[in-house]
Structures are given as structure tokens and as C-alpha cells.
Amino acid sequence: MKVCVLGCGAYGSALSIILSENGNEVVGWTAFEEEAKSLTETRIPKKLPDVVLPNDIKFTSDLKEATKDASFVLVAVPTAFVRETLRKAKDYIKDTPVCVASKGIEQDTCLFVSDIVENILDTDNIAVFSGPSFAIDVANKVPVGLTLACQNKETTDLITKAFCNDHFKLRLCSDIIGTEICGAIKNVIAIASGILNGMGMPESTIAMFITESVHDIKELIKGLGGDGDTISSFAGFGDLLLTATSPKSRNYSFGYLIGKGASKEEIDEYIKNTTIEGLYTLKSVRDLIDGKNVDMPIIELINEIIYGNKKPEDLVKFLIEKP
């Protein structure tokens, strides 16, 4: 089958490798003509410089060409650019199933990516997958497991056939809301975990923090209409554990800089040169929680540590005093 991958960043490129390995015709789309040309010639993604992409993956900056006759479209662009990308592509993918790999909540609207897809394309034929899978690990074909959330059996079967093999596993569920919440908020939680590590806090303290976060995320999922049990999935605890404990995580590494007391110049330089989804999501999730009257004070505290007058030490105090 033909699969159109919207986004040629690290994750989109890594997933393209799996799709190609499984015998699919893969076309990667980028908004930048020069990037498409470079990928075609060098086969090396900018965000994965140690990875060489298979020769049979095609690249283009032409949305019509990328989406033509695709069995499904995989959305792997940063959340901030999903709406703009889909607006340009909507005339070409009216009836095509869409699988969302982007994670986060859109600022201003507080919509999840699946909501944006539904609004722009006027379709409910949507799947979301999320789970503990750094792009470099996917690209290197190590065993990984993700949650695939979908309410359409044909689309579920289609995506499962395209991706699953002896090292790439999809565990199925129907909770799109819960899966998206987990995928978005774990990046914010990872920032706080990195702060604790940067302060020199031991594994015991970080484990306490992650456990408290699991409880709070479960309540958030239920408060927003999802299934609280999704926190136990690859998309929930699995992704949280990975992102909140590994220096490979950009969000965790950003928090580490704050926790160790890095200079403003050093932090600003990291923000300038690194995509930190948790920072983008932080404002959105704060607005979302306020709008739904859901109580999750850790989010406000993280915001105050990054942008306000709170200190990293306040995070430790919060953990002890938290009911």
C-alpha cells in the first residue's frame, strides 16, 4: 500500500523506515523544497544524522503528489503546524484515513491533534498512536511497543498491517482522548522530572514524582471524558516512564538545565536550537485544565518555575505537601 508521511523530521523519518521495511510505498512530505531535495540526494535526515534512509522512500514538497492514491496519511509534523498543513492538504485527502503521530495540544484553541484533523478534514476516520519510542530507537529497529487508538476497525487493520512486524508492536484500544492526553502531557511532566534530576535528586525522589504524575494524569483523563485505564498503556505509563527518565528526551534535558541552575543564556540557546514540545504544550494544557475546571496544580507549578517566581526547590516541597 502507499502511505503518505506528512513531516520529515526525526519521528516521521523513523516511522518511514518501518513502513518501507514492511514493503509499503512511502512518500515523505516536507514543506521545504530544499529539504526534499537533500533527503532525495543524501538519504540522511537532518534530525537523525547517523541514519541512512532506504532508497525506495520518496520525498516531495508537493502535497498533491504525496497524498495521491495513499491508503492512509500519517501526520508527523509538529503540533504547531498541523492545522496549516492540513488546510493545504484537505482537497487531496477528503476520504483518506488519517493516523496521528504528532503529540500535543494546539495553543489558543486547546484542541488535540485528532480534533484538528476532524475539524479541518470533516472526518472521523482517525487513528492515534503513541508510546515509548524515541525516533533513533525506531530507526534502529529495536523492539518497541505503541498504543493504537481507533474506533474504525478497517482503519485499525490497515494501520496494523502497515506497521507491525517482529520488532514493532501496536496494542489496540478505542480511547483516542486518553491516548492524546497521555502523549501531550508527558512532555510537560518530563520537564519537571529533568528539573529534579538537575537538582541532584536521587531515583527515589524521581520515582515518587512519576507515581504522583500517573495518578494525576489518570484523573485528568477521566475529567476530560477519556478512559482512566489508558494511563496503564504504552501511551500512558510507558511513554511517561521513557520521556521522564531519559536524557535522550529534549523535554527532560531542558528541565535538567533549569534544575542544575544553568544561565539564562544557556537555556535560551537550548530553546532556540531544540524543539521542546513540552514548552509549546504547557500553555495549552494550562488553558485546557482551566476551561474544564480540572485540578492539576503540578502544571501551574511547572509554569511558575519556568516563567514565574518559583524555584526548582519548590517542586520538592510540593511533592511532600501534595495531598
C-alpha positions as CSV (number, residue, x, y, z in Angstrom):
1,M,0.0,0.0,0.0
2,K,1.0,3.6,-0.4
3,V,1.5,5.7,2.8
4,C,1.9,9.4,2.8
5,V,4.0,10.7,5.7
6,L,3.4,14.3,6.4
7,G,6.6,15.5,8.1
8,C,10.3,14.5,7.5
9,G,11.6,15.3,11.0
10,A,13.1,12.7,13.2
11,Y,10.0,10.8,14.1
12,G,8.4,10.9,10.6
13,S,11.7,9.7,9.1
14,A,12.0,6.8,11.7
15,L,8.4,5.7,11.0
16,S,9.0,5.8,7.3
17,I,11.8,3.3,7.8
18,I,9.4,0.8,9.4
19,L,6.8,1.4,6.7
20,S,9.4,0.8,4.0
21,E,10.7,-2.3,5.7
22,N,7.3,-3.8,5.6
23,G,7.0,-3.4,1.9
24,N,4.9,-0.2,1.7
25,E,5.3,2.5,-0.9
26,V,6.3,5.5,1.2
27,V,6.3,9.2,0.2
28,G,7.6,11.7,2.8
29,W,6.3,15.2,2.5
30,T,8.1,18.3,3.8
31,A,7.1,21.9,3.4
32,F,10.6,22.8,2.3
33,E,11.6,22.0,-1.3
34,E,15.3,22.1,-0.3
35,E,14.8,19.5,2.4
36,A,13.0,17.2,0.0
37,K,15.9,17.6,-2.5
38,S,18.5,17.0,0.2
39,L,16.7,13.9,1.5
40,T,16.4,12.5,-2.0
41,E,20.1,13.0,-2.7
42,T,21.7,12.2,0.7
43,R,19.1,9.9,2.4
44,I,20.2,11.4,5.7
45,P,17.6,13.3,7.8
46,K,18.8,16.5,9.4
47,K,17.4,15.4,12.8
48,L,18.9,11.8,12.6
49,P,22.4,12.4,11.1
50,D,23.5,8.9,11.9
51,V,20.6,7.3,10.0
52,V,20.5,6.4,6.3
53,L,17.0,6.2,4.8
54,P,16.1,3.4,2.4
55,N,16.4,4.3,-1.3
56,D,12.8,3.4,-2.0
57,I,11.4,6.2,0.2
58,K,10.4,9.1,-2.0
59,F,10.4,12.8,-0.9
60,T,8.5,15.7,-2.1
61,S,7.2,19.2,-1.2
62,D,4.1,18.7,-3.4
63,L,1.1,17.8,-1.3
64,K,-0.9,16.6,-4.2
65,E,1.9,14.2,-5.3
66,A,2.5,13.0,-1.8
67,T,-1.2,12.2,-1.0
68,K,-2.3,10.8,-4.4
69,D,-3.7,7.3,-4.0
70,A,-2.4,7.0,-0.4
71,S,-4.1,4.2,1.6
72,F,-3.7,6.4,4.6
73,V,-1.9,9.6,5.7
74,L,0.4,9.7,8.7
75,V,0.6,13.1,10.4
76,A,4.1,13.6,11.9
77,V,4.6,17.4,11.7
78,P,5.0,19.4,14.9
79,T,1.6,20.2,16.5
80,A,2.0,23.9,15.9
81,F,2.0,23.3,12.1
82,V,-0.7,20.6,11.9
83,R,-3.6,23.0,11.1
84,E,-1.7,24.9,8.4
85,T,-0.5,21.6,6.8
86,L,-4.0,20.0,6.8
87,R,-5.6,23.2,5.4
88,K,-3.3,22.9,2.4
89,A,-3.9,19.2,2.0
90,K,-7.6,18.9,2.6
91,D,-8.6,18.9,-1.0
92,Y,-6.4,15.9,-1.6
93,I,-7.3,13.7,1.4
94,K,-11.0,14.1,1.7
95,D,-11.8,10.4,2.2
96,T,-8.4,9.1,3.2
97,P,-7.9,7.6,6.7
98,V,-5.6,9.7,8.9
99,C,-3.2,8.3,11.5
100,V,-1.9,10.9,14.0
101,A,1.7,10.5,15.3
102,S,2.1,14.2,16.4
103,K,1.7,14.9,20.1
104,G,0.5,18.0,21.9
105,I,-2.4,20.4,22.3
106,E,-2.9,23.4,19.9
107,Q,-2.4,26.8,21.5
108,D,-5.4,29.2,21.5
109,T,-7.9,26.5,20.6
110,C,-6.8,23.9,23.2
111,L,-7.6,21.2,20.6
112,F,-5.8,17.8,20.4
113,V,-4.4,16.9,17.0
114,S,-7.2,14.4,16.3
115,D,-9.7,17.3,16.9
116,I,-7.8,19.4,14.4
117,V,-7.9,16.6,11.8
118,E,-11.6,16.1,12.4
119,N,-12.4,19.9,12.1
120,I,-10.3,20.6,9.0
121,L,-11.0,17.4,7.1
122,D,-14.5,16.8,8.3
123,T,-13.8,13.1,9.0
124,D,-13.9,10.8,12.0
125,N,-11.8,8.1,10.2
126,I,-8.9,8.9,12.5
127,A,-6.4,6.9,14.4
128,V,-3.8,8.0,17.0
129,F,-0.7,6.2,18.0
130,S,1.5,7.0,20.9
131,G,4.0,5.2,23.1
132,P,7.6,4.9,24.4
133,S,9.6,5.2,21.1
134,F,12.4,7.6,20.6
135,A,12.9,8.2,16.9
136,I,16.5,6.9,16.9
137,D,15.4,3.6,18.5
138,V,12.6,3.2,15.9
139,A,15.1,4.0,13.2
140,N,17.5,1.4,14.5
141,K,14.7,-1.2,14.5
142,V,14.9,-2.1,18.2
143,P,11.7,-3.7,19.7
144,V,9.2,-1.0,20.6
145,G,5.5,-1.0,21.5
146,L,2.9,1.7,21.0
147,T,-0.8,2.2,21.6
148,L,-3.0,2.5,18.5
149,A,-6.3,4.2,19.4
150,C,-9.0,4.0,16.8
151,Q,-12.8,3.4,16.6
152,N,-12.8,2.2,13.0
153,K,-11.9,-1.5,12.5
154,E,-11.0,-1.2,8.8
155,T,-8.6,1.7,9.6
156,T,-7.2,-0.2,12.6
157,D,-6.5,-3.2,10.4
158,L,-5.0,-1.1,7.7
159,I,-2.5,0.7,10.0
160,T,-1.7,-2.5,11.9
161,K,-0.8,-4.3,8.6
162,A,1.4,-1.3,7.5
163,F,3.4,-1.1,10.7
164,C,3.5,-4.3,12.7
165,N,6.4,-6.7,12.4
166,D,8.8,-8.7,14.6
167,H,10.1,-5.5,16.3
168,F,7.3,-3.0,16.0
169,K,4.2,-3.8,18.1
170,L,0.8,-2.0,18.3
171,R,-1.6,-2.6,21.2
172,L,-5.1,-1.6,20.3
173,C,-7.6,0.5,22.2
174,S,-10.5,2.8,21.4
175,D,-9.7,5.7,23.8
176,I,-8.5,8.4,21.4
177,I,-9.0,11.1,24.1
178,G,-6.9,9.4,26.8
179,T,-4.2,8.4,24.3
180,E,-3.8,12.0,23.2
181,I,-3.8,13.4,26.7
182,C,-1.0,11.0,27.7
183,G,1.0,11.8,24.6
184,A,0.7,15.6,25.2
185,I,1.1,15.9,28.9
186,K,4.0,13.5,29.3
187,N,6.3,16.1,27.7
188,V,5.4,18.7,30.4
189,I,5.9,16.1,33.1
190,A,9.3,15.2,31.7
191,I,10.4,18.8,32.1
192,A,9.7,18.6,35.8
193,S,11.4,15.2,36.1
194,G,14.5,16.7,34.4
195,I,14.4,19.6,36.9
196,L,14.6,17.2,39.8
197,N,17.5,15.3,38.2
198,G,19.3,18.6,37.5
199,M,18.9,19.4,41.2
200,G,20.7,16.2,42.1
201,M,17.6,14.4,43.4
202,P,18.0,10.6,43.5
203,E,16.0,7.9,41.8
204,S,13.7,7.5,44.8
205,T,12.5,11.1,44.6
206,I,12.0,10.9,40.8
207,A,10.1,7.7,41.2
208,M,7.8,9.4,43.7
209,F,7.2,12.2,41.3
210,I,6.4,9.9,38.4
211,T,4.0,7.9,40.6
212,E,2.2,11.1,41.6
213,S,2.1,12.2,38.0
214,V,0.5,8.9,36.9
215,H,-2.3,9.4,39.5
216,D,-2.9,13.0,38.4
217,I,-2.9,12.1,34.6
218,K,-5.4,9.4,35.3
219,E,-7.7,11.9,36.9
220,L,-7.2,14.3,34.1
221,I,-8.1,11.7,31.5
222,K,-11.3,10.9,33.4
223,G,-12.1,14.6,33.8
224,L,-11.9,15.1,30.1
225,G,-14.0,12.2,29.2
226,G,-11.5,9.5,28.5
227,D,-10.8,6.1,30.0
228,G,-8.7,6.3,33.1
229,D,-7.2,2.9,32.4
230,T,-5.4,4.3,29.4
231,I,-2.7,5.5,31.9
232,S,-1.6,1.9,32.1
233,S,-1.0,1.6,28.4
234,F,2.1,2.1,26.2
235,A,0.8,5.6,25.6
236,G,0.4,6.3,29.3
237,F,2.8,4.9,31.8
238,G,5.1,3.5,29.1
239,D,5.7,6.8,27.4
240,L,5.8,8.8,30.6
241,L,8.5,6.4,32.1
242,L,10.7,6.8,29.0
243,T,10.3,10.5,28.5
244,A,10.6,11.4,32.2
245,T,13.8,9.4,32.8
246,S,16.0,9.7,29.7
247,P,18.5,12.4,28.7
248,K,17.5,11.5,25.1
249,S,14.3,13.4,25.8
250,R,14.6,17.0,24.8
251,N,12.0,17.9,27.4
252,Y,13.8,16.1,30.2
253,S,17.1,17.7,29.1
254,F,15.5,21.1,29.1
255,G,14.3,20.6,32.7
256,Y,17.8,19.3,33.6
257,L,19.3,22.7,32.6
258,I,16.8,24.5,34.8
259,G,17.3,22.2,37.7
260,K,21.1,22.5,37.6
261,G,20.9,26.3,37.6
262,A,22.1,26.9,34.0
263,S,22.4,30.5,32.9
264,K,19.6,32.3,31.1
265,E,21.8,32.5,28.0
266,E,22.4,28.7,28.1
267,I,18.7,27.9,28.5
268,D,17.7,30.4,25.7
269,E,20.3,28.8,23.4
270,Y,18.8,25.4,24.0
271,I,15.3,26.6,23.3
272,K,16.5,28.3,20.1
273,N,18.1,25.2,18.7
274,T,15.8,22.5,20.0
275,T,12.1,21.6,19.5
276,I,10.7,21.3,23.1
277,E,7.2,20.1,22.6
278,G,6.5,20.4,26.4
279,L,7.0,24.1,26.3
280,Y,4.5,24.5,23.5
281,T,2.1,22.2,25.3
282,L,2.5,23.8,28.7
283,K,0.4,26.9,27.9
284,S,-2.2,24.8,26.1
285,V,-2.7,22.3,28.9
286,R,-3.0,25.1,31.4
287,D,-5.8,26.7,29.4
288,L,-7.4,23.4,28.8
289,I,-7.4,22.5,32.5
290,D,-8.8,25.9,33.5
291,G,-11.5,25.7,30.9
292,K,-12.6,22.2,32.1
293,N,-12.3,23.0,35.8
294,V,-9.9,20.1,36.3
295,D,-7.5,20.4,39.2
296,M,-3.8,19.6,38.4
297,P,-1.6,22.0,40.4
298,I,1.7,20.5,39.2
299,I,1.1,22.1,35.8
300,E,0.8,25.6,37.2
301,L,3.9,25.0,39.4
302,I,6.0,23.9,36.4
303,N,4.9,27.1,34.6
304,E,5.8,29.2,37.5
305,I,9.3,27.6,37.8
306,I,10.0,28.2,34.1
307,Y,8.3,31.6,33.6
308,G,7.5,33.0,37.1
309,N,9.0,33.4,40.5
310,K,9.1,29.8,41.7
311,K,12.3,28.0,42.3
312,P,13.2,24.4,41.5
313,E,13.2,23.7,45.2
314,D,9.5,24.4,45.3
315,L,8.9,21.2,43.3
316,V,10.4,19.1,46.1
317,K,8.3,20.9,48.7
318,F,5.2,20.4,46.5
319,L,5.8,16.7,46.3
320,I,5.9,16.3,50.1
321,E,3.0,18.6,50.8
322,K,0.8,17.3,48.0
323,P,-2.4,15.6,49.3
